[in-house]
Structures are given as structure tokens and as C-alpha cells.
């Protein structure tokens, strides 16, 4: 069996936040390149994965059938072996914290640019925050981010049934990609 070599990524580079992690996972699926990330969020007061990072990785792995190494909130290393074909069309996510829904959706939005099938993906989110510090709000996504994706042929719609805020979360959101 011809295994692809993992691309090693240092998660402490630059601002050392979750953006490296989210973008690496998205581009891993988009370009079908396995990745290994070390020093995840090493420059943060609370290093390692936070809930939105973990759930975002699990979301993209579940939808595509990619293999995510064992990890949890606080993990500082992980590996991700992508599959760039959709395996699921619908998924329900429960977020037990005020994790950012905008950040949770970021990796799958980018990965969807490479899917050849134009079938709709339905993501039902129960919990999390629609507004929060240092994260794009649902309004920002709708007004800024989604129109940019639309220019690339990707239609994304959000139906917010209930907003969620820090510290409790509690949003109810449906996303169609």
C-alpha cells in the first residue's frame, strides 16, 4: 500500500491560534494531503484544542470519511488523513459550550470548494454561539464570507432559529452548503 507522507505543521507559528488548525484541515481535504499538527495553539493562555476546533475537525472527518487521530479538548498534537469525497449529506452537531459556530463551519466551507458533487450538505447545530469574541458572527458570515464563496460557485445559507452568546451558547442553527 502506497501511503502518502504526512505534511508536518507547527501550530505555534504566527499568532499560534486555531486558524492554522482550521485552515490546515480544510486544505488537507481540498488537496488530499495528510497532515500532522504539533504545538496546537501553543501561544495561547489555554494551549491545545478548544471545543470549536475539536467539533470542527470531527465535522469535516464525519462528512468526508477522513481519519482523525484520537484527540480531545486540550490536545496539542493530532494527525488527519483526508478523504476528499463526501460520505454524508446530513449531520447533527451538539455543542455543549459557547463555541463559535462561525469557526466550527470554517473548515468544511473551504473543503466544499473541492467536492465534485453539488449535492446539498445539511448541518443542524444545537448549541454554541452565533456571536463571540475574536470569531466571525453569523451576520458577518452571511454578509461577507458567503458572498465570496458564492463567486466560487459555492452556495451557503444559514437559518438561525435561536442566537447563542458567551458564556452559555445555546444557539439553534441550520446550515445548508
Protein Blocks (a to p, Z undefined) as FASTA:
>chain_A
ZZdddddddfkgcjlpaklmmmmmmmmmmnopacddehihklbmbgcjdfklmmmmmmmm
mmnopacddddehiabdcddddfbdfbfbdcdddfbfcdfklmmmmmmmmmmmpmblcdc
ddddeedjfbdehiacfklmmmmmmmmmmmnopacddddfbdcddfklopacdddZZ
